[in-house]
């Protein structure tokens, strides 16, 4: 034990040191004094001498108060006393400010606690443990494990950042490595960027339950590749408007089930003029007259078709079909439709 002045001792109050610091210091290897050599009467060395041996670094050091004289003399062994982050923050290895600010920002008034050793530090509290600091930095030169037998909460009043070295992954496992528990994310916005692009890789099933309107505005190219089965069910209005060149290749079988179909016993459509400009994307229809009466609904079982590869390249093509299917038979309005088209062309 070392202190700069004498101590004042009072009964039942512990030890009161009237100085700025006190410490306990154990060297890694104890210093030994020099042993002189021994010679006989003829001057021959009978016992060789042993040079003095100084302390070899810090074994254990515990200091209370301001920086000590022992710290001041260890300018070449500061890493044995202080963490690497403190050394770099205060000017680097060997700088006087490293030990001058070891107790706090003011070398003349700051008091601190320094604990260092070349072995292990074990702290155990059977009940609670509270740690509070103005700022905190922790570095582990090895594996760092944080484990709680109860609920674990990590909270911050500011931004939180999780970062690894280049090429190293981040794993979030809910329910162990096998992912047997639910992973819940609650946020106002979710941005996932990989090399400047948003990318999602899913190797299992994706299910989305959306109750409400859904809007998608796409102002760029769109590519969709489906190498497996696809099933779609729409119970409501489905409106698609395509302005531009549409090219489709179907190289597999297709299966269509219509749970509801709508047929019309009377339907007419007349257009005195229509034009399509594929360069400007402009479609004009003038003099339109359409009427629908006596609508009826019915159920159709299933329709299956298989097509090889079909590709059409046509400047402009307009096609209109109206087919009505019933369980008891087939009702055709083709003749009625052709009559209406012929009347429209003569207008």
Buried (B, 14 or more C-beta within 10 A) or exposed (E): EEBBEEEEEEEEEEEEBEEBBBBEBEBBEEEEEEEEEEEEEEEEEEEEEEEEEEBEBBBBBBBBBBBBEBBEEBEEBBBBBBEEEBBEBBEEBEBEEBBBBBBEEEBEEBEBEBEBBEEEEEEEEEEEEEEEEEEEEEEEEEEEEEEEEEEEEEEEEEEEEEEEEEEEEEEEEEEEEEEEEEEEEEEEEEEEEEEEEEEEEEEEEEEEEEEEEEEEEEEEEEEEEEEEEEEEEEEEEEEEEEEEEEEEEEEEEEEEEEEEBEBBEEBBBBBEEEEBEEEEEEEEEEEEEEEEEEEEEBEBEEEEEEEEEEEEEEEEEEEEEEEBBEEEEEEEBEEEBEEBBEEBEEE
